[in-house]
Each structure stands twice: as structure tokens, then as C-alpha cells.
Amino acid sequence: MAKRPKLIAFDLDYTLWPFWVDTHVDPPFRKKKDGHIVDARSKRVKCYKEVPNVLKWLHDEGYILAAASRTGEVDGANQLLKLFDWDKYFTYKEIYPGCKVNHFQRIKAKSGYNFSEMIFFDDEHRNKIDLDAIGVLTILVDDGVNEELIRRGLQEFSVNQRKG
């Protein structure tokens, strides 16, 4: 049987949505009557297409999810998680500037899970280097999270666990 991670974590910028929340959009955000999310200049704010379904699927499968972002726009990032209606999926949120190792140390302390029981999806190679060094399997995201990437990441996690 395939080994499953106890916790799946996601970066936000260029991982769940195609922008940097601290530079490319202007908080505060709001949801219009038509359901679209817009920024302070009424510019539409979208996530990557498959992200809502992927988060729901993982949550429904019983995975514990976390958000880990080093953005300086903490309020805006949290506001978007609420407006996209994703807050219900994330058990842990570590959203503030700083090294991702700090984010994961806090997630470990709160969850009780070991780094080797976690998988992280992120678009930045520097974070992969930092987190691979402490034992968090990090999967690089090229153009947003999608189901195929998640399945490949889960497969890699399972293979690594069998080796380990």
C-alpha cells in the first residue's frame, strides 16, 4: 500500500494563485455579487484553474493541509484564502516573511508530525533546498498546482518512504 504524507503544505504566490500578493495586486480584496474576487482597483483576482478542486479532493481524502508563505502581505493573503473559501481546508497557516524552515518548524510543533511525514508544493527552488535539507519533500511547481502534479508528488513521497 502506498505511504501517504500526514501533511500536505502549499506555498501561495505562483503556487495557488498566479501573482505575488504583495506586489501584483492591491489589497484589500472583496467578493462581488457575481462571485468574482477583485482588488482595491476592481481588478479581477483569480487562482490557478485546478486549485479549488485539488484542495477539495485532498481534504475529502483526509489529508491535513497547511499554507506556508513568506509574503509580507499577511492580511491580504489571509483575506484571499477566506474569499476563495479555502480557509476550511487549511488546518495550519504560517503566513509571514522569513525562511520556510521557520514556517515548517512551527507546523511541526503545532501538528506533532515529523518533517519526513510532510510534503510541500512551492515554486521557489531556494525553498526546496532549505526544506529538503531538513527532510520535507518539496515538489517544485512550474505553472500552478494541478491534479497531475499532486499525484506525481504523492507518488514520489510513497517511493521515498519505501526507500527510507
C-alpha positions in Angstrom: 0.0 0.0 0.0 1.3 3.5 -0.9 2.6 5.5 2.0 0.8 8.8 2.5 2.1 12.0 3.9 0.5 13.1 7.1 0.5 16.7 6.0 0.5 18.5 2.6 1.6 22.1 2.6 1.3 24.7 -0.1 3.0 28.0 -0.8 0.6 30.7 -2.1 2.2 33.0 -4.6 2.7 31.4 -8.0 1.6 28.1 -6.5 -2.1 28.5 -5.7 -2.6 31.8 -7.5 -0.6 33.4 -10.4 0.7 36.5 -8.7 2.6 37.9 -5.7 0.0 39.2 -3.3 2.4 41.8 -2.0 3.2 43.4 -5.4 0.9 42.4 -8.3 -2.5 43.1 -6.7 -3.8 45.7 -4.4 -5.5 44.7 -1.1 -8.0 44.9 0.4 -9.9 42.4 -1.7 -13.7 41.9 -1.9 -16.1 39.4 -3.5 -18.6 41.0 -5.9 -22.2 39.9 -6.2 -21.3 37.8 -9.2 -18.8 35.8 -7.0 -15.7 37.3 -8.6 -12.9 38.5 -6.4 -11.4 41.9 -7.1 -8.7 44.0 -5.5 -8.9 47.6 -4.4 -8.7 48.8 -8.0 -11.5 46.5 -9.0 -9.0 44.3 -10.9 -10.2 40.7 -11.0 -8.1 38.3 -8.9 -8.0 34.6 -10.0 -6.4 31.4 -8.7 -5.0 28.7 -10.9 -7.8 26.8 -12.5 -7.4 23.4 -10.8 -6.6 24.6 -7.3 -10.2 24.7 -5.9 -10.8 21.1 -7.0 -7.4 19.9 -5.9 -7.8 21.3 -2.4 -11.3 19.9 -2.0 -10.1 16.5 -3.2 -7.2 16.3 -0.8 -9.4 17.5 2.1 -12.0 14.9 1.2 -9.3 12.2 1.1 -8.5 13.1 4.7 -5.2 14.9 4.2 -4.2 17.6 6.7 -3.4 20.7 4.7 -1.2 23.7 5.5 -0.4 27.0 3.9 3.2 28.3 4.2 4.0 31.6 2.7 6.8 34.2 3.2 4.7 37.1 1.9 4.9 40.5 3.6 1.2 41.0 2.7 -0.1 38.8 5.5 -3.6 40.3 5.8 -4.1 40.2 2.0 -3.0 36.6 1.7 -5.3 35.6 4.6 -8.2 37.6 3.1 -7.8 35.8 -0.2 -7.8 32.4 1.5 -11.2 33.4 3.0 -12.6 34.9 -0.1 -11.7 31.9 -2.2 -13.4 29.8 0.5 -10.2 27.8 1.1 -9.8 28.6 4.8 -11.9 25.5 5.6 -9.2 23.3 4.1 -6.2 24.6 5.9 -5.6 23.3 9.4 -2.3 25.2 9.7 -1.4 28.6 8.3 2.1 30.1 8.6 2.0 33.3 6.6 4.7 35.9 7.3 8.1 36.9 6.0 11.1 34.7 6.7 12.7 31.4 5.9 10.4 28.5 5.1 12.3 26.4 7.7 10.8 28.6 10.4 7.3 28.0 8.9 7.8 24.3 9.0 9.3 24.2 12.5 6.1 25.9 13.7 3.9 23.5 11.7 5.8 20.6 13.2 5.4 22.0 16.7 1.7 22.5 16.3 0.9 19.3 14.4 3.3 16.8 16.0 4.2 15.5 12.6 7.9 14.9 11.7 9.3 16.7 8.7 9.6 13.3 6.9 5.8 13.0 7.1 5.3 16.2 5.2 5.2 17.2 1.5 5.4 20.8 0.3 4.5 22.3 -3.1 6.3 25.6 -3.9 7.5 27.5 -6.9 10.9 28.6 -5.5 14.0 26.5 -5.7 15.6 28.2 -2.7 12.8 26.9 -0.5 13.3 23.3 -1.9 17.0 23.4 -1.0 16.2 24.6 2.6 13.4 22.2 3.2 15.0 19.1 1.5 17.8 19.7 4.0 15.5 19.2 7.0 13.6 16.3 5.4 10.5 17.9 4.0 9.9 16.5 0.5 9.5 19.6 -1.7 7.9 19.4 -5.1 8.6 22.4 -7.4 5.6 24.0 -9.1 6.1 25.4 -12.6 2.7 26.8 -13.5 0.4 26.4 -10.5 -0.8 23.4 -8.6 -2.8 20.9 -10.6 -4.0 17.3 -10.1 -1.3 15.7 -12.1 1.4 17.5 -10.1 -0.2 16.4 -6.8 -0.4 12.8 -8.0 3.3 12.8 -9.0 4.2 14.4 -5.7 2.3 11.8 -3.7 3.9 9.0 -5.8 7.4 10.4 -5.2 6.6 10.6 -1.4 5.5 7.0 -1.4 8.6 5.8 -3.3 10.9 7.8 -0.9 9.2 6.3 2.1 9.7 2.8 0.8 13.4 3.5 0.2 13.8 5.2 3.6 
